[in-house]
Amino acid sequence: MIDRLDFSFSRKVQLLRGKLAVWRGVRAGHRFGLGRMTRIVYPSYLLVGDDVTIDDFGYLHCLAERKVRIGSCTSIDRNLWLSCGGRPGDCDHGFFEIGEHSYVGCNAVIGAGGGIRIGSNVLMGQCVNMHAEKHVFADPNRLIREQGVSYQGVVVEDDVWIGSKATILAGVTVGRGAVIGAGAVVTRSVPPYAIAVGVPARVIDFRSHDQP
C-alpha cells in the first residue's frame, strides 16, 4: 500500500514537471511526465505525444530544424544523454525521432548530429549508444579535430530489440523486427528480422525461416 502511494505521488510530481516544461516551450500531449534533474536545452524544439515519460537525470539538447520528436506511450529511462549537435545558425543536419510504444533503457548515449530515426515498438536495453556522425581522419598530416565530421544518420525500423551495451554507428539501418545482441558493435546495416551479435556485429540467424 505504501509503495503504491509513493508511486502515485512520484507520478503526480513527474506530471507537474511536465507541465512546467510545457510552460517553458515543450509541445506535449496529455500526461507528459518529466523526472528529477532532467535538463531540456532549447525546449521549444521538443515535441512529445500522449503518455510520454522521460525519467530522472536526463540531458536533451534539442536544437535541430527537424526537432526532437517522441511518440505517444514511449518511455525513456534515467540518465539519457541526447544531443542533436545544433548551434544557432547551424542546426540543419541533426534530429531525433522515436515512434510510439517504444522504450529506451537507462544510461543511453545518443549523438544525433547526423539524424536518428527510431520506429515504433522498439526496445532498447541499458547503456545503448548511437552515433549518427563520425570524425573525418583521412589526412594524417592534420589534426583529427581540424578535419571535421561526416553526417550519415542512423535508422532503426519498427519492432526492433537492441540489447544492453550495444553500439550502433553512423550510416547503419537496422531492419524491421531485427534483434541486436548485448554488447554488439553495429558497423553495417542489418536486414529485417536478422539476429546480429558480436564485435563487429554479424548476422548469425533470422527470426523467420522465410528470410534468406
KOLGUNU-774182 format. One line per 2 residues: their letters; for each residue x, y, z of N, C-alpha, C. Coordinates in nm, 2 decimals, always signed. Layout:
BEGIN
A = X:Y:Z:X:Y:Z:X:Y:Z | ...
This chain:
BEGIN
MI = +0.08:-0.12:+0.00:+0.00:+0.00:+0.00:+0.09:+0.13:+0.00 | +0.19:+0.13:+0.09:+0.28:+0.24:+0.09:+0.35:+0.26:-0.04
DR = +0.40:+0.15:-0.10:+0.47:+0.16:-0.23:+0.37:+0.22:-0.34 | +0.25:+0.18:-0.33:+0.15:+0.23:-0.43:+0.13:+0.38:-0.41
LD = +0.12:+0.42:-0.29:+0.11:+0.57:-0.26:+0.23:+0.65:-0.30 | +0.35:+0.59:-0.28:+0.47:+0.65:-0.32:+0.48:+0.67:-0.47
FS = +0.44:+0.56:-0.54:+0.44:+0.57:-0.69:+0.34:+0.67:-0.74 | +0.22:+0.68:-0.68:+0.12:+0.77:-0.72:+0.17:+0.92:-0.70
FS = +0.23:+0.94:-0.58:+0.29:+1.07:-0.56:+0.40:+1.11:-0.65 | +0.49:+1.01:-0.68:+0.60:+1.04:-0.77:+0.55:+1.07:-0.91
RK = +0.45:+1.00:-0.95:+0.39:+1.02:-1.08:+0.33:+1.16:-1.09 | +0.26:+1.20:-0.99:+0.20:+1.34:-0.99:+0.31:+1.44:-1.00
VQ = +0.42:+1.42:-0.93:+0.53:+1.52:-0.94:+0.59:+1.52:-1.08 | +0.60:+1.40:-1.14:+0.65:+1.39:-1.28:+0.56:+1.47:-1.37
LL = +0.43:+1.46:-1.36:+0.34:+1.53:-1.44:+0.34:+1.68:-1.42 | +0.37:+1.72:-1.30:+0.38:+1.86:-1.27:+0.50:+1.92:-1.34
RG = +0.61:+1.84:-1.33:+0.74:+1.89:-1.40:+0.71:+1.89:-1.55 | +0.63:+1.80:-1.60:+0.60:+1.80:-1.75:+0.52:+1.93:-1.78
KL = +0.43:+1.97:-1.69:+0.35:+2.09:-1.72:+0.44:+2.22:-1.72 | +0.54:+2.22:-1.63:+0.64:+2.33:-1.62:+0.72:+2.33:-1.75
AV = +0.76:+2.21:-1.80:+0.83:+2.21:-1.93:+0.75:+2.26:-2.04 | +0.62:+2.23:-2.04:+0.53:+2.29:-2.15:+0.53:+2.44:-2.14
WR = +0.52:+2.49:-2.01:+0.52:+2.63:-1.99:+0.65:+2.69:-2.05 | +0.76:+2.62:-2.05:+0.89:+2.67:-2.10:+0.90:+2.65:-2.25
GV = +0.81:+2.58:-2.31:+0.81:+2.57:-2.46:+0.79:+2.44:-2.52 | +0.81:+2.33:-2.44:+0.79:+2.19:-2.49:+0.64:+2.18:-2.54
RA = +0.63:+2.12:-2.66:+0.49:+2.09:-2.71:+0.46:+1.94:-2.68 | +0.37:+1.92:-2.59:+0.34:+1.79:-2.54:+0.19:+1.76:-2.54
GH = +0.16:+1.63:-2.56:+0.03:+1.58:-2.54:-0.01:+1.56:-2.40 | -0.11:+1.48:-2.38:-0.16:+1.46:-2.24:-0.06:+1.37:-2.16
RF = -0.06:+1.40:-2.03:+0.02:+1.32:-1.93:+0.16:+1.30:-1.96 | +0.23:+1.42:-1.99:+0.38:+1.42:-2.01:+0.45:+1.42:-1.88
GL = +0.53:+1.32:-1.85:+0.60:+1.32:-1.72:+0.75:+1.34:-1.74 | +0.80:+1.42:-1.64:+0.95:+1.45:-1.65:+1.01:+1.42:-1.52
GR = +1.12:+1.35:-1.52:+1.19:+1.31:-1.40:+1.27:+1.42:-1.33 | +1.33:+1.39:-1.22:+1.41:+1.49:-1.14:+1.54:+1.52:-1.22
MT = +1.57:+1.65:-1.21:+1.70:+1.70:-1.26:+1.72:+1.67:-1.41 | +1.62:+1.65:-1.48:+1.63:+1.63:-1.63:+1.63:+1.77:-1.69
RI = +1.73:+1.80:-1.77:+1.75:+1.93:-1.83:+1.72:+1.92:-1.98 | +1.63:+2.01:-2.03:+1.60:+2.02:-2.17:+1.65:+2.15:-2.22
VY = +1.75:+2.15:-2.31:+1.80:+2.27:-2.37:+1.73:+2.29:-2.50 | +1.68:+2.42:-2.53:+1.60:+2.45:-2.64:+1.47:+2.37:-2.64
PS = +1.39:+2.39:-2.53:+1.27:+2.31:-2.51:+1.16:+2.33:-2.62 | +1.16:+2.44:-2.69:+1.06:+2.46:-2.80:+1.09:+2.37:-2.92
YL = +1.20:+2.30:-2.92:+1.23:+2.21:-3.03:+1.19:+2.06:-2.99 | +1.13:+2.04:-2.88:+1.09:+1.91:-2.83:+0.94:+1.89:-2.84
LV = +0.90:+1.79:-2.92:+0.76:+1.76:-2.94:+0.74:+1.61:-2.89 | +0.64:+1.60:-2.80:+0.61:+1.47:-2.74:+0.46:+1.44:-2.75
GD = +0.43:+1.31:-2.77:+0.29:+1.27:-2.77:+0.23:+1.25:-2.64 | +0.12:+1.17:-2.63:+0.05:+1.14:-2.51:+0.12:+1.04:-2.43
DV = +0.11:+1.04:-2.30:+0.16:+0.94:-2.21:+0.31:+0.91:-2.23 | +0.39:+1.01:-2.24:+0.54:+1.00:-2.26:+0.60:+1.04:-2.12
TI = +0.70:+0.96:-2.09:+0.78:+0.99:-1.97:+0.93:+0.99:-2.00 | +1.00:+1.09:-1.95:+1.14:+1.10:-1.96:+1.19:+1.10:-1.81
DD = +1.26:+1.00:-1.77:+1.29:+0.98:-1.63:+1.40:+1.07:-1.58 | +1.45:+1.04:-1.46:+1.54:+1.13:-1.39:+1.68:+1.15:-1.46
FG = +1.74:+1.27:-1.43:+1.88:+1.30:-1.46:+1.91:+1.29:-1.61 | +1.81:+1.32:-1.70:+1.84:+1.32:-1.84:+1.89:+1.46:-1.88
YL = +1.96:+1.46:-2.00:+2.00:+1.58:-2.07:+1.97:+1.57:-2.21 | +1.88:+1.66:-2.26:+1.84:+1.66:-2.40:+1.87:+1.80:-2.46
HC = +1.96:+1.80:-2.56:+2.00:+1.92:-2.63:+1.92:+1.91:-2.77 | +1.81:+1.99:-2.78:+1.71:+1.96:-2.88:+1.72:+2.05:-3.00
LA = +1.82:+2.14:-3.01:+1.83:+2.23:-3.12:+1.85:+2.16:-3.25 | +1.75:+2.16:-3.34:+1.75:+2.10:-3.47:+1.63:+2.14:-3.55
ER = +1.66:+2.18:-3.67:+1.54:+2.22:-3.76:+1.43:+2.12:-3.76 | +1.47:+1.99:-3.77:+1.37:+1.88:-3.77:+1.32:+1.84:-3.63
KV = +1.38:+1.90:-3.53:+1.33:+1.88:-3.39:+1.36:+1.74:-3.33 | +1.32:+1.73:-3.21:+1.32:+1.61:-3.13:+1.18:+1.57:-3.11
RI = +1.14:+1.45:-3.16:+1.00:+1.40:-3.16:+0.99:+1.27:-3.09 | +0.91:+1.26:-2.99:+0.89:+1.14:-2.91:+0.74:+1.10:-2.92
GS = +0.72:+0.98:-2.98:+0.58:+0.93:-3.00:+0.51:+0.89:-2.87 | +0.38:+0.88:-2.88:+0.29:+0.85:-2.77:+0.33:+0.72:-2.70
CT = +0.31:+0.71:-2.57:+0.33:+0.59:-2.49:+0.47:+0.53:-2.50 | +0.57:+0.62:-2.52:+0.71:+0.59:-2.52:+0.77:+0.64:-2.39
SI = +0.86:+0.55:-2.33:+0.92:+0.59:-2.21:+1.07:+0.59:-2.23 | +1.14:+0.68:-2.16:+1.29:+0.69:-2.16:+1.33:+0.69:-2.02
DR = +1.42:+0.59:-1.99:+1.46:+0.57:-1.85:+1.57:+0.67:-1.82 | +1.62:+0.66:-1.69:+1.70:+0.77:-1.64:+1.84:+0.78:-1.71
NL = +1.90:+0.89:-1.69:+2.04:+0.92:-1.73:+2.05:+0.92:-1.89 | +1.95:+0.96:-1.96:+1.97:+0.98:-2.10:+2.06:+1.10:-2.13
WL = +2.15:+1.08:-2.23:+2.22:+1.19:-2.29:+2.19:+1.19:-2.43 | +2.12:+1.30:-2.48:+2.08:+1.31:-2.62:+2.12:+1.45:-2.67
SC = +2.19:+1.46:-2.78:+2.23:+1.58:-2.84:+2.21:+1.58:-2.99 | +2.14:+1.68:-3.05:+2.13:+1.69:-3.19:+2.24:+1.76:-3.26
GG = +2.33:+1.82:-3.17:+2.46:+1.88:-3.23:+2.44:+2.02:-3.29 | +2.32:+2.07:-3.27:+2.29:+2.20:-3.34:+2.34:+2.32:-3.26
RP = +2.37:+2.43:-3.34:+2.41:+2.56:-3.28:+2.32:+2.66:-3.35 | +2.30:+2.77:-3.29:+2.22:+2.88:-3.36:+2.28:+2.91:-3.49
GD = +2.20:+2.90:-3.60:+2.25:+2.92:-3.73:+2.31:+2.80:-3.80 | +2.32:+2.69:-3.73:+2.38:+2.57:-3.78:+2.31:+2.45:-3.72
CD = +2.19:+2.43:-3.76:+2.11:+2.32:-3.69:+2.03:+2.24:-3.79 | +2.08:+2.23:-3.92:+2.00:+2.16:-4.02:+2.04:+2.02:-4.05
HG = +2.14:+1.97:-3.97:+2.18:+1.83:-4.00:+2.14:+1.73:-3.90 | +2.11:+1.77:-3.78:+2.07:+1.67:-3.67:+1.92:+1.67:-3.65
FF = +1.87:+1.56:-3.59:+1.73:+1.54:-3.54:+1.73:+1.41:-3.47 | +1.62:+1.39:-3.40:+1.59:+1.27:-3.33:+1.44:+1.24:-3.33
EI = +1.41:+1.12:-3.38:+1.26:+1.08:-3.38:+1.25:+0.94:-3.33 | +1.16:+0.92:-3.24:+1.13:+0.78:-3.20:+0.97:+0.77:-3.20
GE = +0.93:+0.65:-3.24:+0.78:+0.63:-3.26:+0.71:+0.60:-3.13 | +0.60:+0.54:-3.15:+0.51:+0.51:-3.03:+0.54:+0.37:-2.97
HS = +0.50:+0.36:-2.84:+0.52:+0.24:-2.76:+0.66:+0.18:-2.77 | +0.76:+0.27:-2.76:+0.90:+0.23:-2.76:+0.96:+0.26:-2.62
YV = +1.07:+0.20:-2.59:+1.14:+0.22:-2.46:+1.29:+0.23:-2.48 | +1.35:+0.33:-2.41:+1.49:+0.35:-2.41:+1.54:+0.32:-2.27
GC = +1.63:+0.23:-2.25:+1.68:+0.19:-2.12:+1.77:+0.30:-2.06 | +1.81:+0.28:-1.94:+1.88:+0.38:-1.86:+2.03:+0.39:-1.92
NA = +2.08:+0.51:-1.90:+2.22:+0.54:-1.94:+2.25:+0.54:-2.09 | +2.14:+0.57:-2.17:+2.16:+0.57:-2.32:+2.24:+0.70:-2.35
VI = +2.33:+0.68:-2.45:+2.40:+0.80:-2.51:+2.37:+0.80:-2.66 | +2.31:+0.91:-2.70:+2.25:+0.93:-2.83:+2.31:+1.06:-2.90
GA = +2.40:+1.04:-2.99:+2.46:+1.15:-3.06:+2.39:+1.16:-3.19 | +2.29:+1.25:-3.20:+2.20:+1.26:-3.32:+2.24:+1.37:-3.41
GG = +2.37:+1.41:-3.42:+2.41:+1.52:-3.51:+2.39:+1.49:-3.65 | +2.38:+1.36:-3.69:+2.35:+1.33:-3.83:+2.21:+1.28:-3.85
GI = +2.13:+1.29:-3.75:+1.99:+1.24:-3.76:+1.97:+1.10:-3.72 | +1.88:+1.08:-3.63:+1.84:+0.94:-3.59:+1.69:+0.92:-3.59
RI = +1.65:+0.82:-3.66:+1.50:+0.79:-3.67:+1.48:+0.65:-3.62 | +1.40:+0.64:-3.51:+1.37:+0.51:-3.45:+1.22:+0.49:-3.46
GS = +1.18:+0.37:-3.50:+1.04:+0.34:-3.52:+0.96:+0.31:-3.40 | +0.85:+0.25:-3.41:+0.75:+0.22:-3.31:+0.78:+0.08:-3.25
NV = +0.74:+0.05:-3.13:+0.76:-0.08:-3.06:+0.90:-0.12:-3.06 | +0.99:-0.03:-3.04:+1.14:-0.06:-3.03:+1.18:-0.07:-2.89
LM = +1.25:-0.17:-2.85:+1.30:-0.19:-2.71:+1.45:-0.17:-2.71 | +1.50:-0.09:-2.62:+1.65:-0.07:-2.61:+1.69:-0.10:-2.47
GQ = +1.79:-0.18:-2.45:+1.84:-0.21:-2.31:+1.92:-0.10:-2.25 | +1.98:-0.13:-2.14:+2.06:-0.03:-2.07:+2.19:+0.00:-2.15
CV = +2.24:+0.12:-2.14:+2.37:+0.17:-2.18:+2.39:+0.15:-2.33 | +2.28:+0.17:-2.41:+2.29:+0.16:-2.56:+2.35:+0.29:-2.61
NM = +2.44:+0.28:-2.70:+2.50:+0.40:-2.77:+2.46:+0.41:-2.92 | +2.43:+0.53:-2.96:+2.40:+0.55:-3.10:+2.48:+0.68:-3.14
HA = +2.54:+0.67:-3.26:+2.62:+0.79:-3.30:+2.60:+0.80:-3.45 | +2.53:+0.92:-3.49:+2.49:+0.94:-3.63:+2.59:+1.03:-3.70
EK = +2.71:+1.05:-3.64:+2.81:+1.13:-3.71:+2.95:+1.07:-3.67 | +3.05:+1.10:-3.75:+3.18:+1.05:-3.71:+3.29:+1.14:-3.76
HV = +3.40:+1.14:-3.69:+3.51:+1.23:-3.73:+3.58:+1.18:-3.86 | +3.62:+1.28:-3.94:+3.70:+1.26:-4.06:+3.84:+1.25:-4.01
FA = +3.92:+1.15:-4.06:+4.06:+1.14:-4.02:+4.15:+1.09:-4.13 | +4.11:+1.12:-4.26:+4.18:+1.06:-4.37:+4.32:+1.12:-4.39
DP = +4.34:+1.25:-4.35:+4.47:+1.32:-4.37:+4.56:+1.30:-4.24 | +4.66:+1.22:-4.24:+4.74:+1.20:-4.12:+4.83:+1.32:-4.09
NR = +4.84:+1.42:-4.18:+4.92:+1.54:-4.16:+4.84:+1.65:-4.09 | +4.72:+1.63:-4.06:+4.63:+1.73:-4.00:+4.58:+1.67:-3.87
LI = +4.55:+1.75:-3.77:+4.49:+1.71:-3.65:+4.35:+1.66:-3.68 | +4.31:+1.55:-3.62:+4.17:+1.49:-3.65:+4.06:+1.60:-3.62
RE = +4.08:+1.67:-3.51:+3.98:+1.77:-3.47:+3.96:+1.88:-3.58 | +4.06:+1.90:-3.66:+4.06:+2.00:-3.77:+3.99:+1.95:-3.90
QG = +3.96:+1.82:-3.91:+3.92:+1.76:-4.03:+3.76:+1.75:-4.04 | +3.70:+1.79:-3.93:+3.55:+1.80:-3.94:+3.49:+1.66:-3.91
VS = +3.36:+1.66:-3.94:+3.28:+1.53:-3.92:+3.19:+1.51:-4.04 | +3.15:+1.38:-4.06:+3.06:+1.35:-4.16:+2.93:+1.30:-4.09
YQ = +2.82:+1.34:-4.16:+2.68:+1.31:-4.10:+2.62:+1.20:-4.19 | +2.60:+1.08:-4.13:+2.54:+0.97:-4.21:+2.41:+0.92:-4.16
GV = +2.38:+0.95:-4.04:+2.25:+0.91:-3.98:+2.24:+0.77:-3.94 | +2.14:+0.74:-3.86:+2.10:+0.60:-3.81:+1.95:+0.59:-3.83
VV = +1.91:+0.47:-3.87:+1.77:+0.43:-3.88:+1.75:+0.30:-3.81 | +1.65:+0.30:-3.72:+1.61:+0.17:-3.66:+1.46:+0.16:-3.69
ED = +1.43:+0.05:-3.76:+1.29:+0.04:-3.80:+1.20:-0.02:-3.69 | +1.07:-0.04:-3.72:+0.98:-0.09:-3.61:+1.01:-0.23:-3.56
DV = +0.97:-0.25:-3.43:+0.97:-0.38:-3.37:+1.12:-0.44:-3.36 | +1.21:-0.36:-3.32:+1.35:-0.40:-3.31:+1.38:-0.41:-3.16
WI = +1.46:-0.51:-3.12:+1.51:-0.52:-2.98:+1.66:-0.50:-2.99 | +1.71:-0.40:-2.91:+1.86:-0.37:-2.91:+1.90:-0.40:-2.77
GS = +1.99:-0.50:-2.75:+2.04:-0.55:-2.62:+2.13:-0.45:-2.55 | +2.14:-0.47:-2.42:+2.22:-0.38:-2.34:+2.37:-0.36:-2.39
KA = +2.41:-0.24:-2.38:+2.55:-0.20:-2.41:+2.58:-0.22:-2.56 | +2.48:-0.23:-2.65:+2.51:-0.23:-2.79:+2.54:-0.09:-2.84
TI = +2.62:-0.08:-2.94:+2.66:+0.04:-3.01:+2.62:+0.04:-3.15 | +2.55:+0.14:-3.20:+2.51:+0.15:-3.34:+2.58:+0.27:-3.40
LA = +2.65:+0.26:-3.51:+2.73:+0.36:-3.56:+2.67:+0.43:-3.69 | +2.72:+0.54:-3.73:+2.67:+0.62:-3.84:+2.66:+0.54:-3.97
GV = +2.55:+0.57:-4.04:+2.53:+0.50:-4.17:+2.45:+0.37:-4.16 | +2.42:+0.33:-4.04:+2.35:+0.19:-4.02:+2.20:+0.21:-4.03
TV = +2.14:+0.11:-4.09:+1.99:+0.09:-4.08:+1.97:-0.05:-4.02 | +1.89:-0.06:-3.91:+1.86:-0.18:-3.85:+1.71:-0.21:-3.90
GR = +1.70:-0.32:-3.97:+1.57:-0.35:-4.04:+1.46:-0.39:-3.94 | +1.34:-0.39:-3.98:+1.23:-0.42:-3.90:+1.24:-0.56:-3.84
GA = +1.20:-0.57:-3.71:+1.20:-0.70:-3.65:+1.33:-0.76:-3.61 | +1.44:-0.68:-3.63:+1.57:-0.74:-3.60:+1.60:-0.74:-3.45
VI = +1.70:-0.82:-3.42:+1.75:-0.83:-3.28:+1.90:-0.81:-3.28 | +1.94:-0.71:-3.20:+2.08:-0.68:-3.18:+2.13:-0.73:-3.04
GA = +2.23:-0.82:-3.04:+2.27:-0.88:-2.92:+2.34:-0.78:-2.82 | +2.34:-0.81:-2.70:+2.40:-0.73:-2.60:+2.55:-0.72:-2.63
GA = +2.60:-0.59:-2.62:+2.74:-0.56:-2.64:+2.79:-0.56:-2.78 | +2.70:-0.58:-2.88:+2.73:-0.57:-3.02:+2.77:-0.43:-3.06
VV = +2.86:-0.43:-3.16:+2.90:-0.30:-3.22:+2.86:-0.31:-3.37 | +2.76:-0.24:-3.41:+2.69:-0.25:-3.54:+2.75:-0.14:-3.63
TR = +2.83:-0.19:-3.73:+2.90:-0.10:-3.82:+2.85:-0.10:-3.96 | +2.76:-0.20:-3.99:+2.69:-0.20:-4.12:+2.54:-0.24:-4.10
SV = +2.46:-0.22:-4.20:+2.32:-0.23:-4.19:+2.28:-0.38:-4.16 | +2.17:-0.40:-4.09:+2.12:-0.53:-4.05:+1.99:-0.55:-4.12
PP = +1.97:-0.67:-4.19:+1.85:-0.69:-4.26:+1.73:-0.71:-4.17 | +1.61:-0.70:-4.22:+1.49:-0.72:-4.14:+1.49:-0.86:-4.08
YA = +1.45:-0.87:-3.96:+1.43:-1.00:-3.88:+1.56:-1.08:-3.86 | +1.67:-1.01:-3.88:+1.80:-1.08:-3.86:+1.83:-1.07:-3.71
IA = +1.92:-1.16:-3.66:+1.98:-1.16:-3.53:+2.13:-1.14:-3.55 | +2.17:-1.02:-3.49:+2.31:-0.98:-3.51:+2.38:-0.97:-3.38
VG = +2.50:-1.03:-3.37:+2.58:-1.02:-3.24:+2.73:-1.00:-3.28 | +2.80:-0.96:-3.17:+2.95:-0.96:-3.18:+3.01:-0.82:-3.21
VP = +3.14:-0.82:-3.22:+3.22:-0.70:-3.25:+3.32:-0.73:-3.36 | +3.30:-0.68:-3.48:+3.18:-0.61:-3.52:+3.06:-0.70:-3.54
AR = +2.94:-0.65:-3.53:+2.82:-0.74:-3.54:+2.81:-0.81:-3.67 | +2.77:-0.93:-3.66:+2.74:-1.01:-3.78:+2.61:-1.09:-3.76
VI = +2.55:-1.11:-3.87:+2.42:-1.19:-3.87:+2.44:-1.33:-3.85 | +2.38:-1.39:-3.74:+2.40:-1.53:-3.71:+2.28:-1.61:-3.74
DF = +2.16:-1.55:-3.75:+2.04:-1.62:-3.78:+1.93:-1.52:-3.82 | +1.81:-1.57:-3.85:+1.70:-1.49:-3.88:+1.58:-1.54:-3.80
RS = +1.49:-1.45:-3.76:+1.38:-1.49:-3.67:+1.28:-1.57:-3.75 | +1.28:-1.56:-3.88:+1.19:-1.63:-3.97:+1.26:-1.72:-4.07
HD = +1.22:-1.84:-4.08:+1.29:-1.93:-4.18:+1.26:-1.89:-4.32 | +1.17:-1.80:-4.34:+1.14:-1.75:-4.48:+1.25:-1.65:-4.52
QP = +1.33:-1.59:-4.43:+1.43:-1.50:-4.47:+1.55:-1.57:-4.53 | +1.63:-1.49:-4.61:+1.74:-1.55:-4.67:+1.85:-1.59:-4.57
